[in-house]
Amino acid sequence: MSSGPDPHGGRWLRGRLRLSWVQKSLVVGAVLTLLWMQLIPLELERRIVVDGVLLIGGPLALGLSHGNRIGWRVDRIAVRNTILLALFVLPFYVVGSTLPTIRAYYPIWETAAAPAAFVPHAIKLFILALAAETYYRGLLCVGVKEIGIGAVFISPVVYMLHHTSKPPIEFVLSGPTDVLFGAVDYKSDSILPSVIAHGGGLALLDWLVLHDPLFAPETVLHWLSWVPVPL
């Protein structure tokens, strides 16, 4: 008696090979970050294009194809948490803008304090923040919140690796910042809080660095003399 193909065996194999939404998110996230690290340009305008295609287009395409908005939503809770997070991180940007290592590094892309130059610059920074948060907090946190609060710990290591070229204090704080932003977005079921905190912080930091420090750098360095990294 000849044996034909086993349809049940084929169905079992296909079932074993089918990835869950969380698995797909992690695989796509890994592919996107590898592509981004290879393609990232130095020029701001080209950076916006690359980040827009990879970090916004990629996650959104995957999410929407599975009925998952990956945090692209706004409601009363998201707005409230956005205000609270922005107020919490504001002092960090203000104090950070007085540090010599920060003032030597920023603005990353040349701009001026005149509104005609700075406003378009700030808009571009917000686009970069939207791209980063769509990837880190959208695809890899809010998008996979079905796994529970552990979702906020998926991206900190990658986020820190992407900050290795930044001033030491920013590199050290990038991991905790990732967890904080992820936790707030997770509770909000929206990436709005981290987009505003991140984008607004980048724009504010550049604006402050373009002007005289609000506090004497020597005084701030004295306050932070206990910090074990160069400031």
Backbone hydrogen bonds, N-H to C=O, Kabsch-Sander energy under -0.5 kcal/mol:
donor,donor_aa,acceptor,acceptor_aa,energy
4,G,2,S,-0.5
10,G,6,D,-2.0
11,R,7,P,-2.2
12,W,8,H,-2.2
13,L,9,G,-2.2
14,R,10,G,-2.4
15,G,11,R,-2.2
16,R,12,W,-2.0
17,L,13,L,-2.0
18,R,14,R,-1.3
24,K,20,S,-2.6
25,S,21,W,-2.5
26,L,22,V,-2.2
27,V,23,Q,-2.4
28,V,24,K,-2.9
29,G,25,S,-2.5
30,A,26,L,-2.2
31,V,27,V,-2.3
32,L,28,V,-2.8
33,T,29,G,-2.2
34,L,30,A,-1.9
35,L,31,V,-2.3
36,W,32,L,-2.7
37,M,33,T,-2.2
38,Q,34,L,-1.3
39,L,35,L,-2.1
40,I,36,W,-2.0
47,R,43,E,-2.3
48,I,44,L,-2.2
49,V,45,E,-1.4
50,V,46,R,-2.6
51,D,47,R,-3.0
52,G,48,I,-2.4
53,V,49,V,-2.5
54,L,50,V,-2.7
55,L,51,D,-1.8
56,I,51,D,-1.0
56,I,52,G,-0.6
57,G,52,G,-2.7
58,G,53,V,-1.1
60,L,56,I,-2.2
61,A,57,G,-2.5
62,L,58,G,-2.2
63,G,59,P,-3.0
64,L,60,L,-3.1
65,S,61,A,-1.6
66,H,62,L,-0.6
66,H,63,G,-1.3
67,G,64,L,-1.2
68,N,63,G,-3.4
69,R,67,G,-0.5
72,W,69,R,-2.7
73,R,71,G,-2.1
79,V,75,D,-2.4
80,R,76,R,-2.5
81,N,77,I,-2.6
82,T,78,A,-1.9
83,I,79,V,-2.1
84,L,80,R,-2.1
85,L,81,N,-2.6
86,A,82,T,-2.4
87,L,83,I,-2.2
88,F,84,L,-1.9
89,V,85,L,-2.3
90,L,86,A,-1.4
92,F,89,V,-0.5
93,Y,89,V,-1.6
94,V,90,L,-2.2
95,V,91,P,-2.9
96,G,92,F,-2.4
97,S,93,Y,-1.8
98,T,95,V,-1.7
99,L,96,G,-1.4
101,T,231,L,-1.7
103,R,99,L,-2.6
104,A,100,P,-1.7
105,Y,101,T,-0.8
105,Y,102,I,-0.5
106,Y,102,I,-2.6
117,A,114,A,-1.6
118,F,114,A,-3.0
119,V,115,P,-2.3
121,H,117,A,-1.2
122,A,118,F,-3.0
123,I,119,V,-2.2
124,K,120,P,-2.0
125,L,121,H,-1.9
126,F,122,A,-2.0
127,I,123,I,-1.8
128,L,124,K,-2.1
129,A,125,L,-2.4
130,L,126,F,-2.7
131,A,127,I,-2.2
132,A,128,L,-2.6
133,E,129,A,-2.8
134,T,130,L,-2.1
135,Y,131,A,-1.8
136,Y,132,A,-3.1
137,R,133,E,-0.8
138,G,133,E,-1.9
139,L,134,T,-2.4
140,L,135,Y,-1.7
142,V,137,R,-3.1
143,G,138,G,-3.0
144,V,141,C,-0.9
145,K,142,V,-1.4
147,I,144,V,-2.0
148,G,145,K,-2.0
151,A,148,G,-2.2
152,V,149,I,-1.8
153,F,150,G,-1.7
154,I,151,A,-1.5
159,Y,155,S,-2.9
160,M,156,P,-2.6
161,L,157,V,-2.2
162,H,158,V,-1.9
163,H,160,M,-1.7
164,T,161,L,-1.2
166,K,163,H,-1.5
169,I,230,P,-0.5
170,E,167,P,-0.7
171,F,167,P,-2.2
172,V,168,P,-2.5
173,L,169,I,-1.8
174,S,170,E,-1.1
175,G,171,F,-0.6
177,T,173,L,-2.4
178,D,174,S,-2.3
179,V,175,G,-2.0
180,L,176,P,-2.7
181,F,177,T,-3.0
182,G,178,D,-2.5
183,A,179,V,-2.6
184,V,180,L,-2.3
185,D,181,F,-2.5
186,Y,182,G,-2.7
187,K,183,A,-2.3
188,S,184,V,-1.8
189,D,185,D,-1.7
190,S,185,D,-1.5
191,I,71,G,-2.5
195,V,191,I,-2.4
196,I,192,L,-2.3
197,A,193,P,-2.4
198,H,194,S,-2.7
199,G,195,V,-2.8
200,G,196,I,-2.3
201,G,197,A,-1.4
202,L,198,H,-2.4
203,A,199,G,-2.2
204,L,200,G,-2.8
205,L,201,G,-2.8
206,D,202,L,-2.2
207,W,203,A,-2.3
208,L,204,L,-2.8
209,V,205,L,-2.4
210,L,206,D,-1.6
211,H,208,L,-1.3
219,T,216,A,-0.7
220,V,216,A,-2.0
221,L,217,P,-2.8
222,H,218,E,-1.8
223,W,219,T,-2.2
224,L,220,V,-2.2
225,S,222,H,-1.2
227,V,224,L,-1.9
